[in-house]
Amino acid sequence: MKKLLTVTLAALLALCVPAVAQNANSSTTARNGSANAPKKRGPVFRATKEQIKQAQTILKQRGLYTGDATGKLDTPTRAGLKKYQGAEGIKVTGTLNAATLQKMSITLTENQKAWVAAHG
């Protein structure tokens, strides 16, 4: 009789453990949304088309960009920005961020100034 009771309890325990583990994962997913969902980003800094044109002109004058001033942040523009940022001691991102615009003496818009004040 003891053997039957032990086998029954062992079987019940074996069935309960996966259910408890599944419930633990479900509650984590419920709290965090999807378990694989990317973290939401806040507002990002964006350069205007005119600022991109001005930056392309500056990059071209310094020999870091050979294209036209189109106002599009394309691959050659990003490559030129990386070279410029490296030469100027700015964090190399290949993006036209606030630090790069300011280093190039390109005026920020009021919204960009507010973004910089809020995000540093």
MIDOSE-1310 file (N, C-alpha, C; in nm, 2 decimals, decimal comma, always signed):
residues 120
mkkl	+0,08/-0,12/+0,00/+0,00/+0,00/+0,00/+0,09/+0,13/+0,00; +0,20/+0,12/+0,08/+0,29/+0,24/+0,08/+0,35/+0,26/-0,05; +0,38/+0,16/-0,12/+0,44/+0,17/-0,26/+0,35/+0,24/-0,35; +0,22/+0,20/-0,35/+0,12/+0,26/-0,44/+0,10/+0,41/-0,41
ltvt	+0,10/+0,44/-0,28/+0,08/+0,58/-0,24/+0,20/+0,66/-0,28; +0,32/+0,61/-0,27/+0,45/+0,68/-0,31/+0,45/+0,70/-0,46; +0,41/+0,60/-0,54/+0,41/+0,61/-0,68/+0,30/+0,72/-0,72; +0,19/+0,72/-0,66/+0,08/+0,81/-0,69/+0,13/+0,96/-0,66
laal	+0,19/+0,98/-0,54/+0,24/+1,11/-0,51/+0,35/+1,15/-0,60; +0,44/+1,06/-0,64/+0,55/+1,10/-0,73/+0,49/+1,14/-0,87; +0,39/+1,07/-0,92/+0,32/+1,10/-1,04/+0,26/+1,24/-1,04; +0,19/+1,27/-0,93/+0,12/+1,40/-0,91/+0,22/+1,51/-0,91
lalc	+0,33/+1,49/-0,84/+0,44/+1,59/-0,83/+0,50/+1,61/-0,97; +0,52/+1,51/-1,04/+0,58/+1,52/-1,18/+0,48/+1,60/-1,27; +0,35/+1,59/-1,25/+0,26/+1,66/-1,33/+0,25/+1,81/-1,29; +0,26/+1,83/-1,16/+0,25/+1,97/-1,10/+0,36/+2,06/-1,14
vpav	+0,48/+2,01/-1,14/+0,60/+2,10/-1,16/+0,60/+2,17/-1,29; +0,57/+2,11/-1,41/+0,56/+2,18/-1,53/+0,44/+2,28/-1,53; +0,33/+2,25/-1,46/+0,22/+2,35/-1,46/+0,26/+2,47/-1,38; +0,33/+2,45/-1,27/+0,38/+2,57/-1,19/+0,48/+2,65/-1,27
aqna	+0,57/+2,59/-1,34/+0,67/+2,66/-1,42/+0,60/+2,74/-1,53; +0,50/+2,68/-1,59/+0,43/+2,75/-1,70/+0,35/+2,87/-1,64; +0,29/+2,86/-1,53/+0,22/+2,97/-1,46/+0,32/+3,08/-1,43; +0,44/+3,05/-1,38/+0,54/+3,15/-1,35/+0,58/+3,23/-1,48
nsst	+0,60/+3,16/-1,59/+0,63/+3,23/-1,71/+0,51/+3,32/-1,76; +0,39/+3,27/-1,74/+0,27/+3,34/-1,79/+0,26/+3,47/-1,71; +0,28/+3,47/-1,58/+0,27/+3,59/-1,50/+0,37/+3,69/-1,53; +0,49/+3,64/-1,57/+0,60/+3,74/-1,61/+0,56/+3,80/-1,74
tarn	+0,51/+3,72/-1,83/+0,46/+3,78/-1,96/+0,35/+3,87/-1,94; +0,26/+3,84/-1,85/+0,14/+3,93/-1,83/+0,19/+4,06/-1,77; +0,29/+4,06/-1,69/+0,34/+4,19/-1,63/+0,42/+4,27/-1,73; +0,49/+4,21/-1,81/+0,59/+4,28/-1,90/+0,54/+4,28/-2,05
gsan	+0,42/+4,24/-2,07/+0,38/+4,23/-2,21/+0,43/+4,10/-2,27; +0,47/+4,10/-2,40/+0,53/+3,99/-2,46/+0,67/+3,97/-2,40; +0,70/+3,84/-2,38/+0,83/+3,81/-2,32/+0,95/+3,86/-2,41; +0,92/+3,87/-2,54/+1,03/+3,91/-2,64/+1,01/+4,05/-2,69
apkk	+0,91/+4,12/-2,64/+0,88/+4,25/-2,69/+1,00/+4,35/-2,66; +1,04/+4,43/-2,76/+1,15/+4,52/-2,73/+1,10/+4,63/-2,64; +1,20/+4,69/-2,57/+1,17/+4,80/-2,48/+1,13/+4,92/-2,56; +1,03/+4,99/-2,52/+0,99/+5,11/-2,60/+1,08/+5,22/-2,58
rgpv	+1,12/+5,29/-2,69/+1,21/+5,41/-2,68/+1,13/+5,53/-2,66; +1,18/+5,63/-2,60/+1,12/+5,76/-2,59/+1,14/+5,84/-2,72; +1,11/+5,96/-2,71/+1,13/+6,05/-2,83/+1,27/+6,05/-2,87; +1,30/+6,05/-3,00/+1,44/+6,06/-3,05/+1,47/+6,19/-3,12
frat	+1,59/+6,23/-3,12/+1,63/+6,35/-3,18/+1,64/+6,33/-3,33; +1,58/+6,42/-3,41/+1,58/+6,41/-3,55/+1,63/+6,54/-3,61; +1,72/+6,53/-3,71/+1,76/+6,65/-3,78/+1,66/+6,68/-3,89; +1,65/+6,81/-3,93/+1,56/+6,85/-4,04/+1,63/+6,83/-4,17
keqi	+1,55/+6,83/-4,28/+1,61/+6,81/-4,41/+1,71/+6,93/-4,44; +1,68/+7,05/-4,40/+1,77/+7,16/-4,42/+1,90/+7,14/-4,34; +1,89/+7,09/-4,22/+2,01/+7,07/-4,14/+2,10/+6,96/-4,20; +2,03/+6,86/-4,26/+2,11/+6,75/-4,32/+2,18/+6,81/-4,45
kqaq	+2,11/+6,90/-4,52/+2,18/+6,97/-4,64/+2,30/+7,05/-4,59; +2,28/+7,12/-4,48/+2,39/+7,20/-4,43/+2,51/+7,11/-4,39; +2,48/+7,01/-4,32/+2,58/+6,91/-4,28/+2,65/+6,85/-4,40; +2,58/+6,81/-4,50/+2,64/+6,76/-4,62/+2,73/+6,86/-4,69
tilk	+2,69/+6,98/-4,69/+2,78/+7,09/-4,75/+2,91/+7,10/-4,67; +2,90/+7,10/-4,54/+3,02/+7,11/-4,45/+3,11/+6,98/-4,47; +3,05/+6,87/-4,48/+3,12/+6,74/-4,50/+3,19/+6,75/-4,63; +3,12/+6,80/-4,73/+3,18/+6,81/-4,87/+3,30/+6,90/-4,87
qrgl	+3,29/+7,02/-4,80/+3,40/+7,12/-4,79/+3,52/+7,06/-4,72; +3,50/+6,97/-4,63/+3,61/+6,90/-4,56/+3,66/+6,78/-4,63; +3,60/+6,74/-4,74/+3,64/+6,62/-4,82/+3,60/+6,49/-4,76; +3,49/+6,50/-4,68/+3,44/+6,37/-4,61/+3,32/+6,32/-4,68
ytgd	+3,27/+6,39/-4,78/+3,15/+6,35/-4,85/+3,16/+6,40/-4,99; +3,12/+6,31/-5,09/+3,14/+6,35/-5,23/+3,00/+6,37/-5,30; +2,89/+6,34/-5,23/+2,76/+6,35/-5,30/+2,71/+6,49/-5,30; +2,58/+6,50/-5,34/+2,52/+6,63/-5,34/+2,45/+6,66/-5,21
atgk	+2,41/+6,78/-5,18/+2,34/+6,82/-5,06/+2,19/+6,79/-5,09; +2,15/+6,67/-5,06/+2,01/+6,62/-5,09/+1,92/+6,64/-4,97; +1,97/+6,65/-4,85/+1,89/+6,65/-4,73/+1,84/+6,51/-4,69; +1,90/+6,41/-4,75/+1,87/+6,27/-4,71/+1,99/+6,21/-4,64
ldtp	+1,96/+6,15/-4,52/+2,07/+6,09/-4,44/+2,10/+5,95/-4,49; +2,16/+5,94/-4,61/+2,19/+5,82/-4,68/+2,32/+5,76/-4,63; +2,36/+5,64/-4,68/+2,48/+5,57/-4,64/+2,61/+5,66/-4,66; +2,63/+5,72/-4,77/+2,75/+5,80/-4,79/+2,75/+5,92/-4,69
trag	+2,64/+5,98/-4,66/+2,63/+6,09/-4,56/+2,67/+6,03/-4,42; +2,62/+5,92/-4,38/+2,65/+5,86/-4,25/+2,80/+5,83/-4,24; +2,86/+5,78/-4,35/+3,00/+5,75/-4,35/+3,08/+5,88/-4,33; +3,04/+5,98/-4,40/+3,11/+6,11/-4,38/+3,09/+6,16/-4,24
lkky	+2,97/+6,15/-4,18/+2,95/+6,19/-4,04/+3,04/+6,11/-3,95; +3,06/+5,98/-3,97/+3,14/+5,90/-3,88/+3,29/+5,96/-3,89; +3,33/+5,99/-4,01/+3,47/+6,04/-4,02/+3,48/+6,18/-3,95; +3,38/+6,26/-3,97/+3,38/+6,39/-3,90/+3,37/+6,38/-3,75
qgae	+3,29/+6,29/-3,70/+3,27/+6,28/-3,56/+3,41/+6,22/-3,50; +3,47/+6,13/-3,57/+3,60/+6,08/-3,52/+3,70/+6,18/-3,51; +3,71/+6,27/-3,62/+3,81/+6,37/-3,62/+3,78/+6,48/-3,52; +3,66/+6,50/-3,48/+3,62/+6,61/-3,39/+3,61/+6,56/-3,25
gikv	+3,63/+6,44/-3,22/+3,63/+6,38/-3,09/+3,49/+6,37/-3,03; +3,39/+6,36/-3,12/+3,25/+6,34/-3,08/+3,23/+6,19/-3,09; +3,13/+6,14/-3,01/+3,09/+6,00/-3,01/+3,06/+5,96/-3,16; +3,12/+5,86/-3,21/+3,10/+5,82/-3,35/+2,97/+5,74/-3,36
tgtl	+2,87/+5,80/-3,42/+2,74/+5,73/-3,44/+2,70/+5,72/-3,58; +2,74/+5,81/-3,66/+2,70/+5,82/-3,80/+2,56/+5,88/-3,81; +2,51/+5,94/-3,70/+2,38/+6,01/-3,71/+2,41/+6,16/-3,69; +2,31/+6,23/-3,73/+2,32/+6,38/-3,72/+2,25/+6,42/-3,59
naat	+2,32/+6,40/-3,48/+2,26/+6,42/-3,35/+2,29/+6,57/-3,30; +2,24/+6,60/-3,19/+2,25/+6,74/-3,14/+2,40/+6,78/-3,12; +2,48/+6,69/-3,07/+2,62/+6,72/-3,05/+2,69/+6,75/-3,18; +2,66/+6,67/-3,28/+2,73/+6,69/-3,41/+2,68/+6,82/-3,48
lqkm	+2,55/+6,85/-3,47/+2,50/+6,97/-3,53/+2,56/+7,09/-3,46; +2,57/+7,09/-3,33/+2,63/+7,20/-3,25/+2,78/+7,21/-3,29; +2,85/+7,11/-3,30/+2,99/+7,11/-3,34/+3,01/+7,17/-3,48; +2,91/+7,15/-3,57/+2,91/+7,20/-3,70/+2,86/+7,35/-3,71
sitl	+2,82/+7,40/-3,59/+2,76/+7,53/-3,58/+2,63/+7,54/-3,66; +2,55/+7,44/-3,67/+2,42/+7,44/-3,73/+2,32/+7,46/-3,63; +2,23/+7,56/-3,65/+2,13/+7,61/-3,55/+2,03/+7,50/-3,53; +2,00/+7,47/-3,40/+1,89/+7,38/-3,36/+1,76/+7,45/-3,37
tenq	+1,65/+7,37/-3,40/+1,52/+7,42/-3,40/+1,47/+7,44/-3,25; +1,36/+7,50/-3,23/+1,31/+7,52/-3,09/+1,28/+7,38/-3,03; +1,22/+7,30/-3,11/+1,19/+7,16/-3,06/+1,31/+7,08/-3,03; +1,42/+7,10/-3,11/+1,54/+7,03/-3,08/+1,61/+7,08/-2,95
kawv	+1,60/+7,21/-2,93/+1,65/+7,27/-2,81/+1,58/+7,22/-2,69; +1,45/+7,21/-2,70/+1,37/+7,16/-2,59/+1,41/+7,01/-2,56; +1,43/+6,93/-2,67/+1,47/+6,79/-2,66/+1,60/+6,78/-2,58; +1,70/+6,87/-2,62/+1,83/+6,87/-2,56/+1,82/+6,90/-2,41
aahg	+1,73/+7,00/-2,38/+1,72/+7,05/-2,24/+1,66/+6,93/-2,16; +1,57/+6,85/-2,22/+1,50/+6,74/-2,15/+1,59/+6,62/-2,14; +1,67/+6,59/-2,24/+1,75/+6,47/-2,24/+1,90/+6,48/-2,23; +1,94/+6,60/-2,22/+2,09/+6,63/-2,21/+2,17/+6,61/-2,32
